Amino acid sequence: MDKEKQSLVRLIAIQTQLQSKRIVNAKNIAEKHNVSTRTVFRDIQTLEKSGIPVVTKVGKGYSVMEAYN
């Protein structure tokens, strides 16, 4: 699979993961998808730019705004 497809698959998986759990931290996301935490931060920014209301809980992780689920 090329990098663009891998990135898209990962973004969808992260969105699904955020919607199914209360809080997910960057380290867990990175380990699950075999990428760096920096890549996770960029992916979270991409999701936010695409209109997904990602909530950052400082020192804890990420979630999606409840009303979005």
C-alpha positions as CSV (number, residue, x, y, z in Angstrom):
1,M,0.0,0.0,0.0
2,D,1.4,3.4,-0.9
3,K,2.0,6.1,1.8
4,E,-1.0,8.2,0.8
5,K,-3.4,5.2,1.3
6,Q,-1.6,4.2,4.5
7,S,-2.1,7.7,5.8
8,L,-5.8,7.8,4.9
9,V,-6.4,4.4,6.5
10,R,-4.6,5.5,9.6
11,L,-6.7,8.8,9.8
12,I,-9.9,6.8,9.6
13,A,-8.7,4.4,12.2
14,I,-7.7,7.2,14.5
15,Q,-11.1,8.9,14.1
16,T,-12.9,5.6,14.9
17,Q,-10.6,5.1,17.9
18,L,-11.4,8.6,19.2
19,Q,-15.1,8.1,18.7
20,S,-15.2,4.8,20.5
21,K,-13.2,5.7,23.7
22,R,-13.4,8.6,26.1
23,I,-9.7,9.6,26.0
24,V,-6.9,8.2,23.9
25,N,-3.3,9.3,24.3
26,A,-0.8,9.9,21.4
27,K,1.6,7.2,22.6
28,N,-1.1,4.5,22.4
29,I,-2.2,5.7,19.0
30,A,1.4,5.7,17.8
31,E,2.1,2.2,19.1
32,K,-1.1,0.9,17.6
33,H,-0.4,2.3,14.1
34,N,3.4,1.8,14.3
35,V,4.2,5.6,13.7
36,S,5.9,8.3,15.8
37,T,4.0,10.5,18.2
38,R,4.9,13.4,16.0
39,T,3.0,11.7,13.1
40,V,0.0,11.3,15.5
41,F,0.1,15.0,16.3
42,R,0.0,15.8,12.5
43,D,-2.8,13.3,12.0
44,I,-4.8,15.0,14.8
45,Q,-4.3,18.4,13.2
46,T,-5.4,16.9,9.8
47,L,-8.6,15.6,11.5
48,E,-9.3,19.0,13.1
49,K,-8.8,20.8,9.7
50,S,-11.2,18.4,8.1
51,G,-13.9,19.4,10.6
52,I,-13.7,16.7,13.2
53,P,-14.1,18.3,16.6
54,V,-11.1,16.8,18.4
55,V,-10.8,17.8,22.1
56,T,-7.3,17.9,23.6
57,K,-7.1,17.0,27.3
58,V,-3.7,18.4,28.3
59,G,-1.6,15.7,29.9
60,K,-4.2,13.0,29.2
61,G,-4.9,12.7,25.5
62,Y,-7.6,13.3,22.8
63,S,-11.3,12.7,22.4
64,V,-14.0,13.8,20.1
65,M,-16.6,16.2,21.2
66,E,-19.6,14.3,22.7
67,A,-22.2,15.9,20.4
68,Y,-20.2,14.7,17.4
69,N,-20.6,11.0,18.3
